[in-house]
Amino acid sequence: MIRHERFAEDAPGKGRREMDSTVTTAVSSHIPSETNELYGHERADRHLGALLTDLGERNLYDAAAQCNRCGYCETVCPTYMLTGRETISARGRNQFMRMLVEGRAKNAADAEEALSTCLLCGACSTACYAKVPTPDIVLEGRRELNGYGDNFFARAAVRTLLNAPGLFAFWLKLAYLVKKTGLPRLAAKMGLYDFIGMPALAEAEGSLDRVPLRFAGEIFRKDPALSPHGKTAVNWAYFAPCGPNYVFTDVALATVRVLRRFAGEGVYIDNQCCGLIAHNYGRLEDAREFARRNIERYERLRAVFGDFPVIADCSSCAAFMKTYEQLFAGDEAWRKRAAAFAAAVRDILEFVPADKLPHADPAALEKAGRVTYHDSCRACHGQGIRKEPREALRRLAGRRYAELPESDWCCGGAGAFAFTQPELSAKVLDRKLRNIASVQASTVVVGGTSCLVQIGAGLKSAYPSARAVHYSVFLDEASGAAEKP
């Protein structure tokens, strides 16, 4: 074990803390920025060429070295706030990464707990004066963990989604049909998932009440109003993230109705997965290929219609697409194209102006009850979207809207985090649910599909009088009812 030392800096308003016994303070040693003991040139393809930070383009070491250990991040880091453990704070994770790069920790496995327990929420970067990109730094470390992103299921899912999306949809529908038989629930009750060493499958299966047998992309491809053929101009193009496409088709359909109602006519971009899954699980070349294909589809439409916004209705996917440029650092031609695409991406949360919305009619408001808003991490921290959805909800709900305490506290969903770190995820979620209960909310509006799953499951269990609703669905229900004669 590496001996621990005290940090030289203290977090504001807090006493001096000790590092956990598995990590030490990364004392500045003036190591050249090109030094990297974490991985060699032969593994460079598993890593980003550079990180695009608020302070400019940085390599991994320089990005981590921007952390001066002040501790502001610890006041907002959910895993630290719940455990008080330095190694699973943003500051601790950044120092672990410096040690790995400097060769003062033997290998990435020494930091596996610190890296695998990060929610990637980005709250630390928002609080940080230097805007240290801790989520990107953590992902760089995860890509060196043995087997990370290389298991059979991860490879098969990503490659099928990339090269045979029709086959992926077929297998998903087959899984949904099996779910409808009730067999997965029976398997969970019998403990079969625990027996095969995959208890997370029971959590995943139980988190969804309804599953679609017709996906959003299939519906939109058959809708002539969303086809580019015969059009001379468009006001928007809808990008269907995997969550709304394959799981929450009602969200995708609501988004398109809202866009038509308040922004005129548009098209379905007929996209592939944005690549976030591949990116987060270490399959960077696959992520780049997803990005290239989506960029090319956008460019073909742009050549016909000129500039238009690309609208996505999952904040995680929208935030990732806005960072496409970072995927292509070192490839100037694609980097320029990726930057142009990223500049066109808009989250549905930021797109519909509040002044275009009507006041919801009394029946819709009665159904909604008291309304509150949960800031999806990749909306508020990843994209800086806070004001726009609140203005829209206040416009629609009026005095029924209540601000949620700690609204930007992560819900603990974070993609697969709820299934890979169930105990920690449950603790993070519990704090969110207590805040929802404190304002006696009946409707919790969210902008991310992972949040929709996590908060929805939590409310069903602990606070069944409330429901989680996607922002698009709420806008569609409230504004659509208001416009009916």
C-alpha positions, 0 to 999 in steps of 0.5 A, a space after each residue: 500500500 502507498 502511505 497516506 499524507 495530509 493534504 496541504 490545502 483544506 476544503 473551504 469551511 471544512 477541517 483538515 482531512 486525511 487521504 485514504 490509506 490507498 493514496 497519497 498527495 501528489 506533490 508537484 515534482 515538475 515532471 515534464 508534461 509529456 511524461 506518461 507512465 499510465 500507458 505506453 504508445 502501443 495503447 494510445 489508441 484506447 485514449 483521447 489525443 487531448 482534452 479540450 478544457 476551459 483553459 485550452 487544449 491539454 494532455 492528460 497530465 496537464 489537465 490533471 495537474 490543473 487541480 490545486 487540491 483546494 477542495 471546492 469539489 468536495 462540497 458537491 461531489 456526491 460520493 465524497 459527501 456520502 462517505 467522507 472518503 478522500 479517495 472517492 472524491 474528485 480531488 482524490 481521483 485527480 491526484 490518483 491520476 497524477 500518480 499513475 501518470 507519474 509512475 508513483 502508483 504501480 498500475 491503474 488497478 491500484 485506483 480501480 475503486 476511485 475510478 469505478 465509483 465516479 458518477 461522471 456527473 461533472 458537479 466537481 468541474 462546475 464548482 472548480 475555479 480551473 474547471 478541471 475536467 475530472 470526468 474525462 480524466 477519470 475515463 482516461 484512467 478507466 480505459 486502462 483497467 483490465 477488461 474494461 470495455 472488452 467483455 463479450 457483451 460490451 463488444 457485441 452490443 456496441 458492434 451490433 449497434 454500429 454495424 447491424 442496428 436492425 439486428 440490434 433492434 430485433 434482439 432487443 424486441 425479443 428481450 422485451 417479449 421475454 420480459 412481457 412473459 414475466 420470466 425475468 421477474 420470476 428468475 429474479 425472485 428465484 435468485 438466478 441472477 445472483 447464482 450466475 453472478 450477475 445480480 445487476 440484471 435483476 435491477 435492470 429488468 425491474 427498473 422498467 414497467 413498460 417496454 415498446 415493441 415498435 421503436 421511434 426510428 421505425 415510426 419516424 421513417 414511415 412518417 412522410 412529414 419527417 422525410 427530407 424529400 420534397 422539402 425546401 427548408 427545415 427548422 430543425 432535425 430530430 436526433 433520436 438518442 438510444 433511450 427515447 428510440 429503444 426504451 421511451 418511445 413516448 418521449 421521442 414522439 412527444 418531442 417531435 410533437 412539441 417541435 412541430 407545435 412551437 418550431 414549425 416543420 422539420 425532419 428526422 435525421 435517421 441517426 445512429 447511436 451518438 457513440 456515448 456508450 462506446 466512448 464511456 466503455 473505452 471503445 474510442 474508435 467505435 465512438 468515432 465511427 458512430 460520430 462520423 456517420 452521424 456527422 455525414 448524415 447531418 452534412 448531407 442534410 445541411 448541403 440541401 437545407 443550410 444551417 439548422 439545429 439538431 435536437 436531442 431529447 436525452 441530456 447525456 447524449 446531447 452533451 456528448 455530441 457537443 464534445 464531438 470535437 474532442 474525439 478527433 484531436 489530432 485529425 484536423 479534417 474531422 475535427 473541423 467537421 465535428 466542431 461544426 456538427 457540435 455547434 448545431 446540437 441543441 438539447 430540447 431543454 434549451 430549445 423551446 422559448 418560454 414565451 412561446 408556451 401557453 399557460 397549461 389548462 386547469 385539467 392538465 395542472 390538476 393532473 400534474 399537481 405540484 411540479 418540480 424540476 431535477 437538473 440532469 447532470 449532463 444538462 446543468 454541468 455538461 451543457 450549462 442548461 439551468 434557466 431555460 427549462 425553469 422558465 418554461 415550467 414556471 410559464 406552464 405550471 405557474 404557482 404549482 411549480 416548486 424549486 427542488 432543493 439540491 436540484 443538481 444533486 445527481 440521482 445516482 443513475 449515471 448510465 449503468 452506475 445504478 447496476 454496477 454500484 448499486 449500494 452507492 447509487 441507492 444512497 445517492 438516490 435516497 438523498 434525491 428522493 428526500 428532497 423531492 418529498 420535502 417539496 411534496 412534489 407530484 410531478 418530477 420533470 427530468 431531461 435525461 432518460 437515465 434519470 427517468 429510469 432511476 428517479 421513476 424506480 425510486 419514486 415507485 418504491 419510496 414515494 408512489 404518489 409522485 411520478 417522474 416525467 420527461 420534459 418533452 412529455 410534460 410540455 406536450 401534455 400541458 401545452 397540448 391540452 391548453 391549445 385544445 378548443 
